[in-house]
Amino acid sequence: IFCTTSGVDMPGADYQLTKLLGLRPSVKRFMMYQQGCFAGGTVLRLAKDLAENNKGARVLVVCSEITAVTFRGPNDTHLDSLVGQALFGDGAAAVIVGSDPDLTIERPLFEMI
């Protein structure tokens, strides 16, 4: 699952990530665009549902934002443009979500309820 609000590409970032990681083209992917701050909780809920309902599944969740491309320098008539630059920045995070861990090879750190 890949989520971003930074832009829309075709093929999506989910496909590009699949290629970079050397995963099979048949791997199930889900791309989520334009959800803003709401996307973080949504992708975790979706990953949890997928992992719990598909025995042995491990779901990679990636969220990435690149806001530097929209940067506009300060302007005397539009100081409001600095608000967005002050609040939002570039960043990325990833997590693997699963259920029923195999404790011989996995060491879960957190539990989603």
N, C-alpha and C positions, 0 to 999 in steps of 0.2 A: 504494500500500500504506500503510495507516494502522495503527499499533499503539498500544495504551494498556492500562494496568492500572487506571486511575482509575475506570472505570465502564463500563456498557453502555447504549447508547442505541439507539433504533430510530426513524427510520432512523439509521444509524451515522454516525460522524464522517467516514468516507470519502465518504459521500453529501453531507454538509454542505460539505466541502472542495471537492468537485466543483462544487457550486453557486456557492460563493464565488469560485472561479477562472474561472467561466464556461465550463467544459468541457461537451462534449456529454453528454447523459444516457446515451448508449451506451458511454461510455468504460469500459474494464474496471477494476473496483475490487476490492480485497481488504482486509477488515477483520480485524485480529488482536487478540483480547482476552485478558487475564489470563495473559500469558506471563512477566511480571516482567522481571527483568534478562536473561533468556534471549532476549527478543524482539528486541533490537538485532541480534544476529548472525543470527537467523532471517530477519528482513525483508531484510537485506542479501543473504543467500544466495538468497532467493526473487527479489529484484529482479535479481540477477546472472543467474540461470537464465532469467528472463523476457526480459531484454535480449539474452542470447546466442542464444536460440532463436526470436526474432521480429525479423527483419532490420529495422533502422531504428527499433526501439522505444526509447523513453525512458521510464523508470519513475521516478515521483515516490515517494519514501519519506518518510513523516512519522511521528515518534514524539512523543507528548505525554503528560505526566503532570500532573495537578492534584491534589496531595495536601492543599492548604490547606483544602479543604472538610471534611476529616476531623480537623482540628486540635482537640485537647482541651487545655485549660489544665492546668497542674501541679496535682497532687492529692497530699496527704501520704500517702495510702494506696496510690496507684498511680503511683509515680515511673517505673515501667517504661513508661508511656505516652509519656514523653519520648524514649525510645530511637528509636522510629519517626520522630518529628518531627526528631530530630537527624540521622538517616541519610538521609532522603528529603525531597525538596522539589519544587516546581513546576519544570517545564522543558519545552522542546520543541526538536526538531532536524529538519531536512529535508535531503535530498540527491537529486539526479537521477542515476540510474544508466543507462548505455547501453553499447553495444558498437559497434565499427566507426565511430569518430567521423568526421564530415565536417569536416576540418581547415580548410575555408574559412569555416566559421561557428561551430565549437566549439573550445574549448580545454580538453581534459581535464586535471584536476589530479592525480588518483590512479588507481591501477590495482588492481583486486581480483584476487587470484590464487586 
